[in-house]
Amino acid sequence: MNFLRGVMGGQSSGPQPSGAETIQKLCDRVASSTLLDDRRDAVRALKSLSKKYRLEVGVQAMPHLIHVLQTDRSDSEIIGYALDTLYNIISNDLEEEEQDDSEEENSQKQTEDLGSQFTELFIKQPDNITLLLTYLEEFDFHVRWPGVKLLTVLLKQQGPQVQQIILVSPMGVSRLMDLLADSREVIRNDGVLLLQQLTKSNAAIQKIVAFENAFERLLDIITEEGNSDGGIVVEDCLLLLQNLLKNNNSNQNFFKEGSYIQRMKPWFEVGDDNVGWSAQKVTNLHLMLQLVRVLVSPTNPPGATSSCQRAMFHCGLLQQLCTILMATGVPADILTETINTVSEVIRGCQMNQDYFASVNAPSNPPRPAIVVLLMSMVNERQPFVLRCAVLYCFQCFLYKNEKGQGEIVSTLLPSTIDATGNSVSAGQLLCGGLFSTDSLSNWCAAVALAHALQENSTLKEQLLRVQLATSIGNPPVSLLQQCTNILSQGDKIDRRGSKVQTRVGLLMLLCTWLSNCPIAVTNFLHNPANVPFLTGQIAENLGEEEHLVQGLCALLLGISIYYNDNTLENYKKEKLKQLIEKRIGKENFVEKLGFISKHEFYSRAAQKPQPSFSSPDHMMFDHEFTKLVKELEGIITKAVYKSSEEDKQEEEVKKSLEQHDNIVTRYKSIIRVQDQELEELKKQVESMKVHNEQLQTTVTQQMSQIQQHKDQYNLLKVQLGKDNQHHSSHGDVAQMNGVQPDEISKLHGEIEEWKHKLELLQEQLKERDSLIETLKLSPAAGGGTTTEQSSQTNKPSGPEVDRELYKEVETLRSQIQSQSTDIAKLQGEKQELLQKLSVTPVPVSGDNGTIMVAKTADLERRLSTLLQENKELKNEIAAHGEEKASLKQQLDSSNSTVAILQNEKSKLQKEVAESKKEQDDLLVLLADQDQKIIALKDKLKELGESVEDDDELESGDQGEEDEGEDEEDDEEDN
């Protein structure tokens, strides 16, 4: 600090040092001082001097400041001072603010050169930019903010070079994108400004920024700041969005697919109270409208533009823009830009054009928005830019919109004009503007009407029917005739504005009208004054301001030659060309025709569809008309120079081409009709296929039913053969073939069904009987001799088995009781012996003692054996008792089952008896019918009719019936 006081304040007694000397000392201090505090103070001093002594600090201190950035990274304070000093050196903004107005012009260029030179010096080493990018990752405010400002000014001075360094730096763009997420608004806002400079005219960086989620972050910032009511931050975000989207098809597609168009709708939600718009709100809304236009610009690929247009309609953005368009109190420049925006949103999109045609202005009575806009266009008191915007909107509404063109032209036709005069139509407004005394209204109305006829021959022919009442008492004249009358009068009519402008507009309308429409050419040539007027205009040597009129007259005359169908004798192609050669000269004609494409206004109009002119006097050409001139200029030149023989050849070629086209058209219509018929036949074939499948299914079902009936017939025939002879059997066949076959087959089916049920029940009975037998035999198997005795018995009844079981149990009980008594006796003897031994302990001799011990052991063995046998017998008794209980239960269930089966058997027997009775009745009926058939055959024989003999069939049937009887007998034996 003492060093700084000496350097900055100077010594009281010595001379004051100069600024360059002070800067040199500070630079030496930064380079040589070992203490961080001294270096920090020196850099702080350089920062304070950098604004006043920019050149000196830049030349002497820049290397030292870069060295500080490289070596003193750990101290954020000195890094911040160094970054601020570099910013002051390189930035031109600070010096511009301090300059006086008188010095501004002289020093502006020098200042810009100085900043550019220092920038080149800094970026000479690309590592300096990489080093600066690393400091942008620091969270310290005093490091990050100066770093953002320094990188921004570097991009302003040498944008492409710095962009290229950042692009090749690893994660360079991603580091800068993190600035938008900074919670400190100052850094975030300056980060937006940095990204603005970074994304200028660099598609690669624009794509990287977009895919780093820039759209989401910027739209969030705009929403947080209040959309159009926000401050300058919203403006900066919108400018950055324009940089990312303008002329970048990839980003536009990403913006649309990310559903970000839907998030633009709240921007245009303007309230009813539109009083007191702030300048910032106007700027924001203007930029928002421009951003919408970027997405639907005519210069974009058609597919991308149409998809954005559809998205804007579906999300309600177009509806919101139309609301602003019809609102009151909207500033003029916002209204103009809204009209231009709506124009491009609907241009070439049928869905949006149809919606715009349905929009009504909030008036009483309601009027279509198109009519209200046309009223502004032909009103000379409206601003020029607004009138141009309305014309552009009308052109976009009619672009590739045959439906809209037809609706506009229909308002001019006699059958659709409102006789009451209560409402003004679009056609009436266009006619009023076409014949007004304001030249700009004439030009706008002529161009608008030409767009209604663009590439539509049908409407060109219909417009010839339009009749105009010029004055009271005079007959009406056609619209075409009135246009040529005004054109021929020229300077005689007093008009406001450029008189050339009116004639240019009318000539453009006539050229568009007559091109590719021979009927309109014939009507134009039918007026004998038109051709002399055109040749006179072309032949005269007028001033430069009349060159456009001469060129357009030459174009109109050339169209009259090229599209002439030679129906008028005096104005055939050859005669018109001879007239040009005699009165004008072919070379002169072609030269005058070339005046159009060589004119400066033509070149401007050919650049883009939107009419943009600096003043009304420059409003001469329309963009679509320039395309027509480019198409026809060479064709007309060739047509004028062609000889009569070439014309004849061309006519023949045209006729052949027309014939070929007619043939092709006819065949196309035939093919179209055949395609329709083919489609109808295909539909019929499909329906017939479905019907055929249904019929096949029905046939299959009927075939199965027939097969069932045949089977039933065969079964019935076999059954009938048991009881009747061959003749009666043949009578049954006749009855089956001729008398009530459905009832007989039904009866036979029921009989077979009952037989089948009876067989099933018999099988069930057999199974139950076998089950009962097994249950009866199973308990006898465990009883030894009892099993052998019971196995010899074939079918013992249930009570007999029960009695045998009772006998066996009683026998076992008696054995157990006898054994128990024996055991009791032995136990009693044992107790007595023990008592005797205990009461009379008489000494026993050796032999007697041994005998007593042996007897005792023998008794104990017998006793244990008897106890064991007793235990086993008790277990056997318990087991027999359980078996007896289970056998009783099984017998009970078997008895109940037998009772049920017997009941079912009795029912079945009754049903079989009933079916036999019905069969007997049926046989009687068949016998009667057979007698009748025999009687009828006899009558036929008496009458002389031949009757087939069925002996062979009867013999075959008899054989089948015999086989059936044998099978039935076998079944009955079984």
Secondary structure, DSSP 8 states (H G I E B T S, - for coil): -HHHIIIII--SSS----HHHHHHHHHHHHHH--SHHHHHHHHHHHHHHTTTSHHHHHHHHHHHHHHHHHH-TT-HHHHHHHHHHHHHHH-SHHHHHH--HHHHHHHHHHHHHHHHHHHHHHHTSHHHHHHHHHHTT---HHHHHHHHHHHHHHHHHSHHHHHHHHHHSTTHHHHHHGGGG-SSHHHHHHHHHHHHHHTTT-HHHHHHHHHTTHHHHHHHHHHHHTGGG--HHHHHHHHHHHHHHTT-HHHHHHHHHTT-SGGGGGGG---S------HHHHHHHHHHHHHHHHHT-TTS-HHHHHHHHHHHHHTTHHHHHHHHHH-SS--HHHHHHHHHHHHHHHTT-HHHHHHHHH-EES-SS-EEHHHHHHHHHT-TTS-HHHHHHHHHHHHHHHTT-HHHHHHHHHTTSGGGS-TT--S--HHHHHHHHHTSSBHHHHHHHHHHHHHHHTT-HHHHHHHTT-EE--STTS--EEHHHHHHHHHHHGGGS--BS-HHHHHHHHHHHHHHHHTT-HHHHHHHHHSTTHHHHHHHHHHS---GGGHHHHHHHHHHHHHHHHT--S-SGGG-HHHHHHHHHHHT-HHHHHHHHTHHHHSHHHHHHTT-SS---SSGGG----HHHHHHHHHHHHHHHHHHH--HHHHHHHHHHHHHHHHHHHHHHHHHHHHHHHHHHHHHHHHHHHHHHHHHHHHHHHHHHHHHHHHHHHHHHHHHHHHHHHHS-HHHHHHHHHHHHHS-HHHHHHHHHHHHHHHHHHHHHHHHHHHHHHHHHHHHHTGGGGGTHHHHHHHH-SS--HHHHHHHHHHHHHHHHHHHHHHHHHHHHHHHHHHHHHHHHHH------HHHHHHHHHHHHHHHHHHHHHHHHHHHHHHHHHHHHHHHHHHHHHHHHHHHHHHHHHHHHHHHHHHHHHHHHHHHHHHHHHHHHHHHHHHHHHHHHHTT------HHHHHHHHHHHHHHHHHHHHHHH-
